[in-house]
Amino acid sequence: MKQSEGKLFTAGLSSLGINKAREIRWNLSPAELVEEAIMNGEGKLTDTGALMCDTGVFTGRSPKDRFIVEDAKTADTVWWGDINIPFSPEKFDQLQQKMVDFLEDRKLYVRDAYAGAHPDYRLNLRIINTQAWHNLFCHNMFLRLSKKDLEQHQPEFTILCVPEFEADPAVDGTRQSNFAIINLTKGMILIGGTGYAGEIKKGIFSVLNYLLPQEKNTLSMHCSANVGHEGDTAIFFGLSGTGKTTLSADPNRGLIGDDEHGWTEDSVFNFEGGCYAKVIDLTHEKEPEIWDAIRFGSVVENTRFYEGTRTVDYTDSSVTQNTRTAYPIFHIPNAVNPSRAGIPKNIFFLTADAFGVIPPISKLNKSQAMYHFISGYTAKVAGTEVGVTEPVTTFSACFGAAFLPLHPTRYAEMFGQKMEQENVNVWLVNTGWTGGPYGIGSRMKLAYTRAMITAALNGELSTVNYTEHPVFGVEIPDSCPGVPSDILNPRNTWEKKEDYDAKATGLAAKFVENFRKYATFASEEILAGAPHVEVTA
């Protein structure tokens, strides 16, 4: 039978040793996968038609259980440490065989897809799942093949995701029973003991972060991207809670993608075919694009219904704060197809600075851009914890340290080269606090942030005067259309200027302290972007 019909099909998996599966359902449609998931007891339909599923014990990624096989290919190229934990090739082979044996007489769902919307940079994938809803997740998140491409598909990377299989740490070399292991030589990812679907998505992102900079001279980026009517591309970097998805979802600009992109010599392209968005406290008023995208074919994870209904209560965090939805990008009306556009003209580093120090918008030179790119700063506020009122600094290299197999300076230097070559404007945008730190000041108004970004995109900030920040050295515009001038310089918004100066110096010291682990590998040009502050060892 033809593999596209999704009937009993066994060819194509024998090279992996998978020969005794009870049934293999190949490239099923979303409707068929929803039916399978419901029949399997994996989920329920919501009143919008989305499939609601639980991920089990793990409601997020488990970074300490993510490994990369250390072999001749990776030994001297991977940035080994707490993020990239080495795993032996022998243990990988042993674990793979145990997983294959575990699949005997089981029903499997197989999907052929690819990552990378640029044809010259695509990575062909094959994903093998034991759960139908995971296969639907993969249909949504990766790029979908045409019928003709399916017939010619040759996978370069295979993902074997078996949540029901648990490792024996004493025998298999894992830390505990769950694991996600990348083998860059064999072109495989093994995932077991966890039902969190994000491990699949981020596994492939890590692979692309290894391959593209080294083999394709392409900068891989953890960012969102959109494009204007004139073809001007903008990129938005930012950690969770900084507004990356919100600010890139502009009804006046086309969405290229919301999370993972590559920057080639002539374009920016999406790695994915969908969006994986947080939905805690989601409302139509705050996020209309995401709200409307959650319909038939979409997945919602770890949410709960209002009692007696099939309506999702997005305020319910009883399972986790990390409730999510996965939907294909074409559920967003202004998504561009294919998901690629020209080289960027403006890049925004978003931070939710809870200390009230970072200006609401400032312009960075090349050195500062590389330094802040490596730093990847934001601040988190534990507002739900009794007695905790102080903000906590958070740094994540290149705004995605957990997914970087290479040293962060490798990406930063490539970023700087592209920035200089293309004469790109880089802006640091604070979506956090003004007028004082968290607990004293107030959150920056979204309308003002949107106005500042619009002014940067329209070139309106190219004709105004700037003032250099005395500590961070960044350039602060003296005026911006649609924004009160008195909020542009954060020091002016504080009642006691000496308190601001002390807080700014303290935050700068934390930047310098965080950067020490990268300093040995950083060039003088990168180091020149550091804040102006003396820090004793």
N, C-alpha and C positions, 0 to 999 in steps of 0.2 A: 504494500500500500504506500501511497505517497506520504512523505513525512509531513507535508503541509496539511493533510487531512486530520492529523492529530490522533490517529488510531494506534493500535498496537504496532510498535516500531522498535526494533532492537539494533539495527545497523548504526554505526557511527560511535558507539560507546565501547565497543569491544577492545579498543586500544587502551582503555582505562581498566579493563578487566571486568567491566559490568556486563555480564552475560546471563545472569539468572534473575533479573528483576521480573516480578510478576506481570507488570504492565508498564509501558512507557508512553506517556501522553506528550506529544511533541508539538510545540508551538501552537498551543490552544489559543483561541480568541479570548478577549476579556469576558465575554458572556459565558463561554464554556468554563473558564476558570472560576468565575463567581459561582456557577452551578456546582462545580466540583467542591469548592471550599465549603459551601453550605451543606452539601451531602456528607462531607467529611467531618462536619461539626467544627470547622475552623473559624467560623464567623457568622455574623448576622447582617442583614440589610438594614440600612438606616432609611429614614423617610425621604432622603434625597436620592436614594439608589446606591450610595456608597457602601462598600463592604467594611464592616467594623470587626477588627481582630485584635487579639491580645498577643503580646510577644513573650509571655511567660515570666520567669524569674528575672530575666534581664530586660530592662526597659530603656537601655542605652548601651552604647559601646562599652567594652571592657578593655581599656588601653593596656593594662598590665598583662593581658592574655593575648596580645597581638604580636606575632613573631614574623621574622624574615629568615629564610634559610641562608645560612652562611656557607658559601662555597667559593670556588675559584672566580666566579662572576662577580660576587658581591663583597668578598672579604675586604677589598681595598677601596671600594666605592661607596658603600653604605655608611651612613653616620650612625655608628653603633652606640648604644647607651640605653637610657630608660625608655626612650621612645621606640627605637628599633632594636628589639631584643633578639639576639641570634638563636637560631634553631638548627640542629644538625640535619644534614641530608638523609642520613640513615634513619633517624627517628621520623622524618617526614614520610619516607617510603613505607616504613612500618605502619604509621598511622593511616596512610592512604589505603593500604591493603586491608586494614581492619575496618575502615569505613566501607570499602567495596564489599567485603564479606557481610557486613551489617545490612547491606541493601538487598541481599538475596530474598527473593519472594516478596519484595515491597513494590508499591506503586510509585512511579517517578514522574516528575514533570520536567521536561527539558525545553529550554528556550535558547534559540540562536538570536543574537543581537550584536550590536557594536557600540563602542564609545568613541566620540570624536566626530563632530558634524562637518569637519573638513575632510574631503576624501583622501588627501595626502597624508593625513595624520590619524586615521581611524585605527582602532584596535578591535579585531573581530573576537567575539565572545561566545562561549557556550556555558549556560548555567543549568545545573542539575539540582532540582529541589525535591524534597519529600512532601512539601506542603504546597497546595495549590495557590494559597494567597501569597506566598513568597514569590511564586512564578508570576503572579499578576503584578506584584511590586516591581519585578524585573522588567516586565513589559512596559510599565509606566516610566521607570527611571532610566533605562537604557534606550538607545536609538533603535528604531524598528526597521527590520529588513523588508524589502519588497519581495513579492513571490519569486521573481527572477533571481534576486540575490540569495534567497533561501536555498535555491537549487544549487548554487555555486559556493555556498558558504564553507569556509575553512577556518575553524577557530584557532586563534593564536593564544588565547587564555581561556582556561576552563575553571569554573567555580563549582565546587562540590559542597553544598550546604545541607547538612543533616542535623537539625536541632535535637533530634531524639538520641543521637549518638553522643555518649560522654566518654572522654578520655580517662585513662588511669594515669595520673601524674607520675606515680612511681615507676611505671613501665614506659609511658609514652613521652616523657620529657616535658610535659606541659606544667604550668603552675597549678592549675586546678582542672576541673572536668570540662570547662568550656575553653574554646580556643578559636583563633583566626590566624592562619599561617600562610604566608605568601612565599611561593617558590618561583623566583624570577627566571631561573634556568629552565625548569620544566614547564613554565607557563601555567601554573596552577595555584588556586587558593583553596584551602581546606577550612571549612567552618563547621563547628560542632558544639553541642551543648548549650547553645543560645538561639533563641527565636527572634532576636532583635534584627530586623531586616537591614538596618543601616550598616551592619558589618559588611554586607555584600557590596553596597554602593561605595563605601569608603575603602574597601579593599582594592577595587579597580582604580579609584582615585590615587591611592598610594602607588600602584603600578605605573600609572601615567606620569606621576611625579618623579619616578625613577627613569623611565624610558625617554620621555620627550626632551628634557634638557640635554641629555647625553647623546642621544641618537638622532634627534631631529632639530637641534638648536632652537627649541621652542620652550618658552617660559610657561610652566603650568601654574595655575593660580586658584586659590580658594577665594572666590569673589562672585559677585553678581555683575551683570552687564546689560546695558540697553543702548539703543541707537536712535538718534533724532531723524527728522524728516530729511535733513540735508546730508545724512550719512555720517554724522559725527558720533563716534562711539564713546561711551563713558563706562568706567569700571568702578565698582564699589567694593572695597575690602572692609571687613569688620567682623568682630567676634559676636557671639550670641548676645542679643539685647541691645545692639548698637543701632539697629534700624536698617540693616543691609537689604532685607527683602522689601520692607516698606518703601524705602527711598528709591529703589531701583524700579519699583512697580509704578511707573508714571504713565498715565493714560495718553500723554502727548508724545510718548516715545515707545518704540518697539522693544519688547523684552527678548534679549538674546538668551539669557539663562539666569538662574538665581543662585548658583553655588560653585560650579567648577568650570574653568575655561582655560584655553591655551592661547598664547600670543605668538603668532608666527611673524614672518617678515612682512606680510601684507594683510593680515586679518586677525581678528579675535573670534574664536569659535567655542561653542558649548561642548563639553564632554558628554552631556547627558541628553536624554529625551524627555525629561520630566522634572518635577519639583518635589522636594521633600521638606515640607514646612511645618513648623511648630503651630499647634492650634490651641494651646492653653489660653483661655479667656478670649478666644476668637469671636469677633462680632462682624456683622455685615458693614457696620458703620466704619470700623477701624480698618478692615482688610476685605473690601468687597471682591477683589479679584480672587483671593484664596477661598473666600466663602462660596462664591459661585462655582469655583472649580471642583468642589466636593460633591460630585454627582456620580451617576452610574459609571463604573470603571475605575473610580478612585478607591483608595484604601484609607481608613482612619485607624490609628493604632492606640490601644490602651485608653480609649475614651469610654464613657458610660452614658446611658440614656436617662432622660427624665423619667421618673417612675411611671409605669403604665403606658409609655409611648415608645416610638422608635426615633424620637428626636434627640440628637446628641446634645448633652449638657457640657459645653466647652469650658465651663467654670469648674467642673469636677476634676480634681487632681488626686482622687483617692488611690489611683493606681500609680501615677507618676506626674510630675510637673512636665515631663518630656513627652506629652501627647503630640502625635504628628499625623500628617496626611501625606500620601504619595499620589500624584496625579500626572498624567501626560501633559507635556507643555502646551499641546494644542487646546487644552481646557482654558488657557488664558487667551482672551480675544486678541490682544495686540502682540502676541508672540510672533517673531519673524521666522520664516521657513524658507530655506534651511537656517538653522540657528547659528548664523555667523554674520559678521559685518567687518568694516574696515578697522584699521589700527586706531587705538584710542587717542582722543585729543585731551581728555581730562580724566584724572584718576582721583578718587576720593578715599582717604583713610578715615573710617568712622570709628569714633570712640565715645563711649558713654562715661565720661570722666566724672565720677561722683565726688571728686575733691573740688570741683569748681575752678580749676586752674587753667585747663586748655582753652584757648579761644574758640568761639563758636565756628569760625572758619579762619584758616590761615594758609598761606602759600609756602611750600617747601622748595628749597633748592635741591640739587641732585644728591649731595651728601646727606642732607637731612631726610630726603625721601628714602634712601637706602637704609639709613639708621632706623627710622621709624618703621620701615617695612620689616626689618629683622625683629624689632622690638614687639610689634603687634600688640599694642597696649589697649586695655580698657579697664574699667573698675566695676566690681560687682557689689551689690548691696544686699545683705541678708535681711531684708525688710520683714520677712515672716518669722524670724527667729526672735523670741522674747529676749530683750536686753541687749541685742546686738544692733548698734546704730552706726558703727564706723565702717566706711567703705574699705574694700580690699582690692589692692592692685592685682591685675591679671595680665600676664604677658604670654603671647603665643607666637613664636617666630613665623614670619610671613603670613600671619593671621590664620595659620593652620599647621602648627608644629606637629600635631599628632599624626600627620599624613606625609611627612617629609622624609624620604629615605636618604636624601643627600644632605650635606651640611647646609644650614640656612644661608651662609654667605654665598654659596653657589647660585642660589636663586636671586639673592639681593644684587649681586654683581651683574647678572643678566638683566635684572630689572633696571638697574642704572644705565646700562648700555642702551637698552631700548628707549628709555626715557630721554636720554641725550640725543640719540639718533633721530627720533621722531619729534623732538621738541614738545614733549607732553607736559601739560600742567599737572602738578600733584598738589592736592589740597588735603589738609588735616581738618576734619569736621568734628566738633564736639556736640553730640546729641544728648549729653548728660546735664550737669548742673551748672547754674549761673547764680551770681549773687551770694555765693557761699557754698560750702560743701553740703552733702546730703544731710538733712536734718535742720539746716539753716536756710540754704538757698532753695531755688525752685528748678524744676526740670525745664530745659530749653523748649520753647514752643515749637511744635512740629511745623507750623506755618512759617516760622522764621527760618528753620533749617531748610525747608523746601525752597524758600525765596533765595537763600544764599547759594544753594546748589544751582538753581535756575540761572542766577546772575553769573555764576562761574561758567556754566554751559553756554550762555549767550554771549560771553565775552565782555560783559558789563563790568567785570572786576579788573579788566586789563587797563582801564583808563583812570582808576582812582589812585590816591596816595596810600602808602603803607607805612606802618610803624613796626619796628623790630621788637619782638618780645625780649625783655632783658635777660631771661633765664633760658628759654628754649630756642631763642634766636630765629624763630619763624616770623614771617611777615604778616601783619594783621592789617586788613583793609580798614581805612578810616571811615568809609561809607559803603553802603550796599543798598540797592533799591529794595523797598519793602521791608526794611529792617531798621529799627531804631539804632542810631549811631552809638548811643551810650552803652549798648550791650556788646559791641564788637570787641572791645578791649576788656577782658574779664576783670582786670584789676579795678576798673572804674565801677564795677557792679557790687563790690564789697564795701561794707560800711567802714571797716577798719582795714586800711591799705597795708598796714604792717602784718596783719594776719594773713592777707593774701600772699605777701612776699615770703612769709615763713612757709606757708603751705606749698607754694610753687617750688621753693628750694628743696623741700622735703620730697616732693614728687619727682623732681629732677634727679635727686640722689638715688631714688629707687630705680629709675631708668638706667643710670650708670651701673648700679649694683647688678641689675639683671643682665646687662650687656657683657659683664666680665667673662662669662662662659663662651662668648663668641669672639672676644677681642683678639685672641691669638691668631685666628683665621681671617680677621677683617683687615681690609686695606686701610691705608691712611685716609683715603677719600671717604670711606664709610665712617671711620672714627671721628672725622671732622664734623659730622652731623650731630654729635652728642650735645646735650644741654651744657650751658656754661655754669658748671658747679664743681666745687672741689669736694671729693669724697675720700676720706682716709680709709685705709685698708683695715 
